[in-house]
Amino acid sequence: MSDTPAPDLKPSFRSDVTVELVKHSASDTDVLWAARVSTAGEQSLDELSKDPERSRGLINYLMRDRHGSPFEHNSMTFFISAPIFVFREFMRHRVGWSYNEESGRYRELQPVFYVPDAARKLVQRGRPGKYEFVEGTEEQRELTARTLETTYAQAYDAYQEMLAGGVAREVARAALPVGLYSSMYATCNARSLMNFLSLRTQHELATVPSFPQREIEMVGEQMEARWAELMPLTYAAFNKNGRVGP
């Protein structure tokens, strides 16, 4: 057993998530040449030099009638920092997505943990499928923050103790809770992102209700904002047609 003392790392607490668009190949033009190849063949390449605004109607038609494959010929890669429990929900989305997450087997995990802020509703009413979240009391907020911070500190102390005792990182990480922050790259296309947004965000224009956990919705909102800048015509058609993935 090692006699090296564990480093004195103090937990820090966050209530946000961050999303960075690190690279992309995505534009409304990508939808148009992919769609027009079915009727124009090689002449569909002409779309590369044309203003996609002239074909707003075609994009809306494809979205409305759910001709989805033309929305797949693009790519966006995001770097996301969020609590582990967000990623466990995220990875239920498998079609059209690729993931690489930081590994607790290969690096020592840092003591950064999630504690909800005052904007996070704490109390659930009703039952699954028909429930709603409402504001918590000051006592509930104090209880949540105190309990989480104490639990996180104890868990990280145990993790550090095992590492100092020579226990492998992949074993010691089992002491850490899902409120720990992790990071990952997530790559998708517009069609897979639309499917994600239809399930993981609430929106007044959505024709099909969804009930996402707030923390994954926070990620979805930031991804949506970046995608909207890249493909504004596709984004407008998505909203116009009830935010249902094609």
Protein Blocks (a to p, Z undefined) as FASTA:
>chain_A
ZZbdcddddddddfbdcdddfbdcddfklmmmmmmmmmnmmmlmmmmmpcfklmmmmmmm
mmmnopaklmmmccddddddddfklmmmmmmpmghpacddddfklpccddddddddfklc
fbdghjehiaccddddfklmmmmmmmmmmmmmmmmmmmmmmmmnopafklmmmmpcfkbc
cdddddddfklmmmmmmmmcccfklmbdcdddfklmmmmmmmmmmmmmmmmmlmmmmmmn
oppaZZ
